[in-house]
Structures are given as structure tokens and as C-alpha cells.
Amino acid sequence: MNTSLLARKLAQRLHISHNLAKLLVKAFFEEVAEALAHGEKVELRGFGSFEVRQSKPRTVRHPKSGKEIHLPSRPRVIFKPSKTWPF
């Protein structure tokens, strides 16, 4: 499923225009991204939670050249599904 399909399904379910649904989906993801950028944890009960964690610095090997490359620590978004998820 992509953003457009999600907006289309939301529009059908809520009986609103497709353009309004696209705006709502876009605004939702912008708010989640902004909260994560500020270091906040985003918890959607019954679905899951998103949080930013720092990865550990590590050394990897380039597959073609075999040369070692150092990857520094960087922020990563982690998603943890809810335990009450229907699956």
C-alpha cells in the first residue's frame, strides 16, 4: 500500500474527498516525523510505537573491493508493533 492508496481508502471510509484525505495522510506523517526529529517517542495504542535510537559505530567490508569501511553512529527510527495488534 502506498500513500495514494491509503488516502483513497480513507476517503471512502470517511466519505470525504480524495484531496482532503491526501492532506490528512500527509499531515499525519509530517507530525510523526517532526516529533521523531525532536527526539519524542510516538505511540499509537493498538498499532505500535516509533522512536529514534542511535546505532552503534561499526566496521564493514565493501563487497567488491574488500576494503574496510568505518560507519559512524547515526540516528535510526525503530518501529515496535503493539502486543494487541490483530495478527
N, CA and C atoms as a LAMMPS dump frame, in Angstrom:
ITEM: TIMESTEP
0
ITEM: NUMBER OF ATOMS
261
ITEM: BOX BOUNDS ff ff ff
-5.0000000000000000e+02 5.0000000000000000e+02
-5.0000000000000000e+02 5.0000000000000000e+02
-5.0000000000000000e+02 5.0000000000000000e+02
ITEM: ATOMS id mol type element x y z
1 1 1 N 0.854 -1.172 0
2 1 2 C 0 0 0
3 1 3 C 0.894 1.227 0
4 2 1 N 0.55 2.205 -0.818
5 2 2 C 1.29 3.466 -0.845
6 2 3 C 0.401 4.588 -0.308
7 3 1 N 0.94 5.794 -0.27
8 3 2 C 0.229 6.932 0.31
9 3 3 C -1.067 7.229 -0.426
10 4 1 N -1.027 7.166 -1.746
11 4 2 C -2.216 7.471 -2.537
12 4 3 C -3.334 6.46 -2.279
13 5 1 N -2.982 5.184 -2.215
14 5 2 C -3.986 4.16 -1.945
15 5 3 C -4.539 4.305 -0.525
16 6 1 N -3.681 4.609 0.429
17 6 2 C -4.126 4.843 1.794
18 6 3 C -5.11 6.007 1.839
19 7 1 N -4.803 7.085 1.122
20 7 2 C -5.697 8.251 1.077
21 7 3 C -7.024 7.89 0.42
22 8 1 N -6.984 7.086 -0.629
23 8 2 C -8.215 6.68 -1.32
24 8 3 C -9.111 5.862 -0.394
25 9 1 N -8.52 4.918 0.343
26 9 2 C -9.299 4.097 1.271
27 9 3 C -9.854 4.935 2.423
28 10 1 N -9.06 5.891 2.903
29 10 2 C -9.509 6.787 3.962
30 10 3 C -10.671 7.646 3.475
31 11 1 N -10.589 8.137 2.247
32 11 2 C -11.654 8.954 1.667
33 11 3 C -12.95 8.16 1.558
34 12 1 N -12.849 6.902 1.13
35 12 2 C -14.046 6.059 1.023
36 12 3 C -14.651 5.78 2.385
37 13 1 N -13.8 5.49 3.365
38 13 2 C -14.301 5.148 4.699
39 13 3 C -14.966 6.339 5.387
40 14 1 N -14.387 7.532 5.217
41 14 2 C -14.9 8.719 5.906
42 14 3 C -15.849 9.556 5.058
43 15 1 N -16.053 9.135 3.801
44 15 2 C -16.924 9.863 2.869
45 15 3 C -16.465 11.314 2.709
46 16 1 N -15.175 11.464 2.432
47 16 2 C -14.592 12.776 2.179
48 16 3 C -13.902 12.73 0.816
49 17 1 N -13.464 13.892 0.324
50 17 2 C -12.803 13.93 -0.976
51 17 3 C -11.415 13.295 -0.891
52 18 1 N -10.962 12.812 -2.023
53 18 2 C -9.63 12.203 -2.095
54 18 3 C -8.549 13.22 -1.765
55 19 1 N -8.714 14.465 -2.223
56 19 2 C -7.721 15.516 -1.943
57 19 3 C -7.63 15.819 -0.452
58 20 1 N -8.77 15.856 0.226
59 20 2 C -8.758 16.094 1.674
60 20 3 C -8.084 14.925 2.39
61 21 1 N -8.368 13.711 1.949
62 21 2 C -7.746 12.541 2.556
63 21 3 C -6.236 12.557 2.352
64 22 1 N -5.771 12.963 1.161
65 22 2 C -4.331 13.064 0.92
66 22 3 C -3.695 14.081 1.854
67 23 1 N -4.376 15.21 2.084
68 23 2 C -3.86 16.223 3.01
69 23 3 C -3.772 15.67 4.43
70 24 1 N -4.779 14.918 4.836
71 24 2 C -4.777 14.342 6.186
72 24 3 C -3.64 13.333 6.36
73 25 1 N -3.436 12.471 5.378
74 25 2 C -2.364 11.481 5.456
75 25 3 C -1.01 12.175 5.493
76 26 1 N -0.836 13.173 4.616
77 26 2 C 0.435 13.912 4.573
78 26 3 C 0.689 14.617 5.907
79 27 1 N -0.334 15.264 6.461
80 27 2 C -0.189 15.981 7.735
81 27 3 C 0.154 15.019 8.867
82 28 1 N -0.476 13.836 8.868
83 28 2 C -0.201 12.845 9.899
84 28 3 C 1.273 12.443 9.884
85 29 1 N 1.786 12.085 8.706
86 29 2 C 3.178 11.65 8.621
87 29 3 C 4.156 12.789 8.909
88 30 1 N 3.802 14.007 8.554
89 30 2 C 4.659 15.153 8.882
90 30 3 C 4.737 15.348 10.391
91 31 1 N 3.616 15.193 11.077
92 31 2 C 3.606 15.34 12.539
93 31 3 C 4.437 14.24 13.21
94 32 1 N 4.314 13.011 12.717
95 32 2 C 5.104 11.906 13.271
96 32 3 C 6.597 12.178 13.049
97 33 1 N 6.957 12.59 11.826
98 33 2 C 8.362 12.863 11.506
99 33 3 C 8.906 14.012 12.349
100 34 1 N 8.102 15.045 12.553
101 34 2 C 8.548 16.193 13.349
102 34 3 C 8.769 15.793 14.809
103 35 1 N 7.86 14.984 15.351
104 35 2 C 8.015 14.524 16.738
105 35 3 C 9.29 13.684 16.877
106 36 1 N 9.535 12.792 15.921
107 36 2 C 10.736 11.964 15.966
108 36 3 C 11.995 12.815 15.819
109 37 1 N 11.931 13.854 14.989
110 37 2 C 13.083 14.739 14.802
111 37 3 C 13.42 15.486 16.087
112 38 1 N 12.421 15.704 16.941
113 38 2 C 12.642 16.382 18.22
114 38 3 C 12.959 15.389 19.341
115 39 1 N 13.138 14.122 18.991
116 39 2 C 13.522 13.126 19.984
117 39 3 C 12.375 12.538 20.77
118 40 1 N 11.142 12.806 20.36
119 40 2 C 9.985 12.272 21.074
120 40 3 C 9.661 10.863 20.597
121 41 1 N 9.045 10.088 21.454
122 41 2 C 8.556 8.762 21.089
123 41 3 C 7.1 8.921 20.653
124 42 1 N 6.721 8.275 19.56
125 42 2 C 5.351 8.35 19.055
126 42 3 C 4.699 6.993 19.308
127 43 1 N 3.663 6.98 20.146
128 43 2 C 2.984 5.745 20.49
129 43 3 C 1.546 5.793 19.999
130 44 1 N 1.196 4.845 19.143
131 44 2 C -0.16 4.721 18.626
132 44 3 C -0.737 3.436 19.216
133 45 1 N -1.502 3.572 20.28
134 45 2 C -2.004 2.4 21.006
135 45 3 C -2.81 1.504 20.083
136 46 1 N -2.552 0.213 20.177
137 46 2 C -3.219 -0.758 19.334
138 46 3 C -2.537 -0.948 17.983
139 47 1 N -1.533 -0.118 17.674
140 47 2 C -0.8 -0.253 16.416
141 47 3 C 0.681 -0.498 16.668
142 48 1 N 1.324 0.458 17.357
143 48 2 C 2.741 0.317 17.661
144 48 3 C 3.354 1.64 18.035
145 49 1 N 4.677 1.65 18.206
146 49 2 C 5.366 2.877 18.583
147 49 3 C 6.614 3.072 17.723
148 50 1 N 6.941 4.333 17.517
149 50 2 C 8.125 4.732 16.779
150 50 3 C 9.032 5.488 17.739
151 51 1 N 10.331 5.231 17.657
152 51 2 C 11.28 6.015 18.443
153 51 3 C 12.614 6.061 17.715
154 52 1 N 13.411 7.064 18.059
155 52 2 C 14.72 7.23 17.443
156 52 3 C 15.769 6.674 18.392
157 53 1 N 16.632 5.816 17.87
158 53 2 C 17.748 5.263 18.644
159 53 3 C 19.031 5.486 17.849
160 54 1 N 20.132 5.589 18.559
161 54 2 C 21.445 5.726 17.911
162 54 3 C 21.981 4.339 17.582
163 55 1 N 22.416 4.146 16.357
164 55 2 C 23.071 2.88 16.018
165 55 3 C 24.501 2.923 16.53
166 56 1 N 25.091 1.763 16.707
167 56 2 C 26.474 1.691 17.168
168 56 3 C 27.413 1.887 15.986
169 57 1 N 28.547 2.536 16.202
170 57 2 C 29.52 2.622 15.107
171 57 3 C 30.056 1.225 14.808
172 58 1 N 30.318 0.951 13.531
173 58 2 C 30.797 -0.38 13.177
174 58 3 C 31.68 -0.327 11.941
175 59 1 N 32.413 -1.374 11.751
176 59 2 C 33.282 -1.51 10.588
177 59 3 C 32.701 -2.59 9.689
178 60 1 N 32.545 -2.257 8.393
179 60 2 C 32.014 -3.212 7.422
180 60 3 C 33.014 -3.372 6.291
181 61 1 N 32.808 -4.375 5.477
182 61 2 C 33.697 -4.624 4.351
183 61 3 C 32.95 -4.373 3.049
184 62 1 N 33.569 -3.583 2.145
185 62 2 C 32.983 -3.312 0.83
186 62 3 C 32.944 -4.635 0.056
187 63 1 N 31.775 -5.008 -0.53
188 63 2 C 31.668 -6.321 -1.16
189 63 3 C 32.551 -6.519 -2.397
190 64 1 N 32.817 -5.474 -3.16
191 64 2 C 33.632 -5.635 -4.375
192 64 3 C 35.124 -5.529 -4.085
193 65 1 N 35.5 -4.495 -3.354
194 65 2 C 36.928 -4.25 -3.139
195 65 3 C 37.49 -4.975 -1.913
196 66 1 N 36.616 -5.321 -0.981
197 66 2 C 37.088 -5.955 0.243
198 66 3 C 37.658 -4.959 1.239
199 67 1 N 37.651 -3.688 0.888
200 67 2 C 38.195 -2.639 1.756
201 67 3 C 37.274 -2.437 2.959
202 68 1 N 37.882 -2.253 4.134
203 68 2 C 37.107 -1.992 5.343
204 68 3 C 36.639 -0.545 5.357
205 69 1 N 35.398 -0.349 5.76
206 69 2 C 34.803 0.989 5.83
207 69 3 C 34.233 1.171 7.233
208 70 1 N 34.534 2.312 7.842
209 70 2 C 34.011 2.621 9.169
210 70 3 C 32.695 3.381 9.012
211 71 1 N 31.622 2.851 9.607
212 71 2 C 30.335 3.534 9.614
213 71 3 C 30.132 4.157 10.99
214 72 1 N 29.941 5.476 11.05
215 72 2 C 29.758 6.13 12.348
216 72 3 C 28.363 5.855 12.927
217 73 1 N 28.202 6.193 14.175
218 73 2 C 26.91 6.102 14.833
219 73 3 C 25.955 7.081 14.159
220 74 1 N 24.683 6.675 14.022
221 74 2 C 23.707 7.578 13.404
222 74 3 C 22.324 7.288 13.969
223 75 1 N 21.43 8.256 13.9
224 75 2 C 20.083 8.021 14.403
225 75 3 C 19.29 7.12 13.45
226 76 1 N 18.478 6.239 14.031
227 76 2 C 17.629 5.341 13.246
228 76 3 C 16.24 5.328 13.865
229 77 1 N 15.225 5.256 13.028
230 77 2 C 13.849 5.141 13.51
231 77 3 C 13.533 3.661 13.68
232 78 1 N 13.054 3.315 14.859
233 78 2 C 12.706 1.945 15.196
234 78 3 C 11.195 1.869 15.388
235 79 1 N 10.561 0.87 14.771
236 79 2 C 9.129 0.635 14.962
237 79 3 C 8.947 -0.64 15.762
238 80 1 N 8.124 -0.567 16.785
239 80 2 C 7.823 -1.745 17.604
240 80 3 C 6.304 -1.943 17.567
241 81 1 N 5.825 -3.055 16.984
242 81 2 C 4.374 -3.264 16.905
243 81 3 C 3.765 -3.485 18.286
244 82 1 N 2.507 -3.129 18.401
245 82 2 C 1.775 -3.303 19.648
246 82 3 C 1.539 -4.781 19.92
247 83 1 N 1.516 -5.147 21.178
248 83 2 C 1.233 -6.54 21.535
249 83 3 C -0.221 -6.9 21.258
250 84 1 N -1.091 -5.899 21.161
251 84 2 C -2.517 -6.143 20.905
252 84 3 C -2.842 -6.073 19.411
253 85 1 N -1.82 -6.031 18.558
254 85 2 C -2.028 -6 17.119
255 85 3 C -2.803 -7.258 16.706
256 86 1 N -3.725 -7.161 15.766
257 86 2 C -4.588 -8.313 15.451
258 86 3 C -3.891 -9.538 14.872
259 87 1 N -2.621 -9.488 14.493
260 87 2 C -2.005 -10.658 13.871
261 87 3 C -1.474 -11.616 14.886
